[in-house]
Amino acid sequence: MNVDENCAINESSLSSEDFRIQITNPMLYDRLHTLSVEYSVSVELLVNVAAKRLVDDVDFVRNLRTGKIGGAYIV
């Protein structure tokens, strides 16, 4: 198997990766579990949504700093 075939195989297998997050704050763990039960969704889904929002917020702030998003003045 050459490198190109190996890369193609690896890229297709990355669609679902096992990644574990250890929540060390008991109150946060309890709140996630409560929301999970209340809305009938998995804790995994809630954590994925939270991580996605964090990444989007960081991208937004970076774009503000570089001037890619208008309307904000940097002092």
Secondary structure as UniProt FT lines:
FT   HELIX           3..13
FT   TURN            14..15
FT   HELIX           26..39
FT   HELIX           43..66
//
